[in-house]
Amino acid sequence: MFGDIMGMMGKIKETQQKIEETKKRLDTVLVDEQSNDGLLKITLTANRQVKAITVDDSLLEDKEQLEDYLIMVMNKALDKASAVNEAELGAVAKEGMPNIPGLDMFS
């Protein structure tokens, strides 16, 4: 039994390392989102860090419209980046978890 526990602990440590490596890799995965008319574009990393915002000059004339566009497109971009992040990290965590009877966290 002690060997099983040591094996599980080793597997958990290995999984933690893979998760950290995946988080670093997700800093290089870019997610693009734009408004339906293409006037505002946002690029995030899959770790939800803003990399670029491009605003068409026509949006600079109406502060309220620009704010609405920023909120709408930023939320869509964050949703997309979060989905990529969760899928990648979830796959690594599920792959590396030891099989503990009665503890099926990822089903």
Phi and psi in degrees as GROMACS dihedral restraints (atoms count N, CA, C in turn):
[ dihedral_restraints ]
;  ai    aj    ak    al  type     phi  dphi    fc
    3     4     5     6     1   -62.2    20    10
    4     5     6     7     1   -38.4    20    10
    6     7     8     9     1   -63.6    20    10
    7     8     9    10     1   -38.6    20    10
    9    10    11    12     1   -62.1    20    10
   10    11    12    13     1   -42.8    20    10
   12    13    14    15     1   -64.8    20    10
   13    14    15    16     1   -43.1    20    10
   15    16    17    18     1   -64.5    20    10
   16    17    18    19     1   -39.1    20    10
   18    19    20    21     1   -63.9    20    10
   19    20    21    22     1   -42.5    20    10
   21    22    23    24     1   -65.0    20    10
   22    23    24    25     1   -41.6    20    10
   24    25    26    27     1   -63.2    20    10
   25    26    27    28     1   -41.0    20    10
   27    28    29    30     1   -62.8    20    10
   28    29    30    31     1   -41.6    20    10
   30    31    32    33     1   -64.9    20    10
   31    32    33    34     1   -40.7    20    10
   33    34    35    36     1   -64.8    20    10
   34    35    36    37     1   -42.9    20    10
   36    37    38    39     1   -63.0    20    10
   37    38    39    40     1   -41.6    20    10
   39    40    41    42     1   -62.9    20    10
   40    41    42    43     1   -41.1    20    10
   42    43    44    45     1   -64.8    20    10
   43    44    45    46     1   -40.8    20    10
   45    46    47    48     1   -60.8    20    10
   46    47    48    49     1   -39.9    20    10
   48    49    50    51     1   -66.0    20    10
   49    50    51    52     1   -41.3    20    10
   51    52    53    54     1   -64.8    20    10
   52    53    54    55     1   -36.8    20    10
   54    55    56    57     1   -63.7    20    10
   55    56    57    58     1   -44.2    20    10
   57    58    59    60     1   -63.1    20    10
   58    59    60    61     1   -40.9    20    10
   60    61    62    63     1   -63.7    20    10
   61    62    63    64     1   -39.7    20    10
   63    64    65    66     1   -65.7    20    10
   64    65    66    67     1   -41.0    20    10
   66    67    68    69     1   -60.0    20    10
   67    68    69    70     1   -41.6    20    10
   69    70    71    72     1   -64.7    20    10
   70    71    72    73     1   -41.7    20    10
   72    73    74    75     1   -64.8    20    10
   73    74    75    76     1   -35.8    20    10
   75    76    77    78     1   -66.6    20    10
   76    77    78    79     1   -17.6    20    10
   78    79    80    81     1   -66.8    20    10
   79    80    81    82     1   -19.4    20    10
   81    82    83    84     1  -101.9    20    10
   82    83    84    85     1    -6.3    20    10
   84    85    86    87     1   -87.9    20    10
   85    86    87    88     1   118.0    20    10
   87    88    89    90     1   -99.2    20    10
   88    89    90    91     1   140.4    20    10
   90    91    92    93     1  -120.0    20    10
   91    92    93    94     1   122.7    20    10
   93    94    95    96     1  -106.0    20    10
   94    95    96    97     1   141.8    20    10
   96    97    98    99     1  -144.4    20    10
   97    98    99   100     1   149.1    20    10
   99   100   101   102     1  -146.4    20    10
  100   101   102   103     1   162.3    20    10
  102   103   104   105     1   -68.4    20    10
  103   104   105   106     1   160.7    20    10
  105   106   107   108     1   -57.5    20    10
  106   107   108   109     1   -33.9    20    10
  108   109   110   111     1   -92.1    20    10
  109   110   111   112     1     1.1    20    10
  111   112   113   114     1    75.4    20    10
  112   113   114   115     1    11.2    20    10
  114   115   116   117     1   -78.6    20    10
  115   116   117   118     1   -20.6    20    10
  117   118   119   120     1  -134.6    20    10
  118   119   120   121     1   130.2    20    10
  120   121   122   123     1  -128.9    20    10
  121   122   123   124     1   140.0    20    10
  123   124   125   126     1  -131.3    20    10
  124   125   126   127     1   137.2    20    10
  126   127   128   129     1  -120.9    20    10
  127   128   129   130     1   128.0    20    10
  129   130   131   132     1  -122.6    20    10
  130   131   132   133     1   161.0    20    10
  132   133   134   135     1   -84.1    20    10
  133   134   135   136     1   165.7    20    10
  135   136   137   138     1   -67.5    20    10
  136   137   138   139     1   -12.4    20    10
  138   139   140   141     1   -92.1    20    10
  139   140   141   142     1    13.8    20    10
  141   142   143   144     1    66.0    20    10
  142   143   144   145     1    38.8    20    10
  144   145   146   147     1  -104.7    20    10
  145   146   147   148     1   129.0    20    10
  147   148   149   150     1   -70.2    20    10
  148   149   150   151     1   129.3    20    10
  150   151   152   153     1  -108.8    20    10
  151   152   153   154     1   -34.6    20    10
  153   154   155   156     1  -158.3    20    10
  154   155   156   157     1   145.6    20    10
  156   157   158   159     1  -132.9    20    10
  157   158   159   160     1   126.6    20    10
  159   160   161   162     1  -118.1    20    10
  160   161   162   163     1   123.9    20    10
  162   163   164   165     1  -118.4    20    10
  163   164   165   166     1   125.4    20    10
  165   166   167   168     1   -67.0    20    10
  166   167   168   169     1   143.1    20    10
  168   169   170   171     1   -56.1    20    10
  169   170   171   172     1   -31.0    20    10
  171   172   173   174     1   -63.1    20    10
  172   173   174   175     1   -26.0    20    10
  174   175   176   177     1   -77.1    20    10
  175   176   177   178     1   -16.2    20    10
  177   178   179   180     1   -73.8    20    10
  178   179   180   181     1   -12.8    20    10
  180   181   182   183     1   -81.9    20    10
  181   182   183   184     1   -17.7    20    10
  183   184   185   186     1  -133.6    20    10
  184   185   186   187     1    98.5    20    10
  186   187   188   189     1   -56.7    20    10
  187   188   189   190     1   -44.9    20    10
  189   190   191   192     1   -63.9    20    10
  190   191   192   193     1   -41.2    20    10
  192   193   194   195     1   -64.5    20    10
  193   194   195   196     1   -43.5    20    10
  195   196   197   198     1   -59.7    20    10
  196   197   198   199     1   -44.2    20    10
  198   199   200   201     1   -61.3    20    10
  199   200   201   202     1   -43.1    20    10
  201   202   203   204     1   -61.7    20    10
  202   203   204   205     1   -43.8    20    10
  204   205   206   207     1   -61.2    20    10
  205   206   207   208     1   -45.3    20    10
  207   208   209   210     1   -60.0    20    10
  208   209   210   211     1   -44.6    20    10
  210   211   212   213     1   -63.6    20    10
  211   212   213   214     1   -47.6    20    10
  213   214   215   216     1   -63.3    20    10
  214   215   216   217     1   -50.7    20    10
  216   217   218   219     1   -71.7    20    10
  217   218   219   220     1   -37.4    20    10
  219   220   221   222     1   -63.0    20    10
  220   221   222   223     1   -43.4    20    10
  222   223   224   225     1   -63.7    20    10
  223   224   225   226     1   -41.0    20    10
  225   226   227   228     1   -64.1    20    10
  226   227   228   229     1   -42.0    20    10
  228   229   230   231     1   -65.5    20    10
  229   230   231   232     1   -41.8    20    10
  231   232   233   234     1   -64.1    20    10
  232   233   234   235     1   -40.0    20    10
  234   235   236   237     1   -61.1    20    10
  235   236   237   238     1   -44.5    20    10
  237   238   239   240     1   -65.6    20    10
  238   239   240   241     1   -46.0    20    10
  240   241   242   243     1   -63.6    20    10
  241   242   243   244     1   -40.1    20    10
  243   244   245   246     1   -63.7    20    10
  244   245   246   247     1   -39.8    20    10
  246   247   248   249     1   -63.1    20    10
  247   248   249   250     1   -43.3    20    10
  249   250   251   252     1   -63.9    20    10
  250   251   252   253     1   -46.2    20    10
  252   253   254   255     1   -59.8    20    10
  253   254   255   256     1   -50.2    20    10
  255   256   257   258     1   -64.7    20    10
  256   257   258   259     1   -39.5    20    10
  258   259   260   261     1   -64.0    20    10
  259   260   261   262     1   -45.4    20    10
  261   262   263   264     1   -66.6    20    10
  262   263   264   265     1   -49.3    20    10
  264   265   266   267     1   -69.6    20    10
  265   266   267   268     1   -35.8    20    10
  267   268   269   270     1   -63.3    20    10
  268   269   270   271     1   -39.9    20    10
  270   271   272   273     1   -64.9    20    10
  271   272   273   274     1   -42.2    20    10
  273   274   275   276     1   -66.2    20    10
  274   275   276   277     1   -43.7    20    10
  276   277   278   279     1   -65.0    20    10
  277   278   279   280     1   -43.8    20    10
  279   280   281   282     1   -65.5    20    10
  280   281   282   283     1   -41.4    20    10
  282   283   284   285     1   -62.2    20    10
  283   284   285   286     1   -35.7    20    10
  285   286   287   288     1   -96.2    20    10
  286   287   288   289     1    -4.7    20    10
  288   289   290   291     1   -75.0    20    10
  289   290   291   292     1   135.1    20    10
  291   292   293   294     1   -68.8    20    10
  292   293   294   295     1   154.5    20    10
  294   295   296   297     1   -82.1    20    10
  295   296   297   298     1   102.3    20    10
  297   298   299   300     1  -107.8    20    10
  298   299   300   301     1   115.3    20    10
  300   301   302   303     1   -55.1    20    10
  301   302   303   304     1   133.3    20    10
  303   304   305   306     1    83.0    20    10
  304   305   306   307     1    -2.7    20    10
  306   307   308   309     1  -125.7    20    10
  307   308   309   310     1    82.6    20    10
  309   310   311   312     1  -111.3    20    10
  310   311   312   313     1    85.2    20    10
  312   313   314   315     1   -77.4    20    10
  313   314   315   316     1   -20.2    20    10
  315   316   317   318     1  -113.2    20    10
  316   317   318   319     1    24.2    20    10
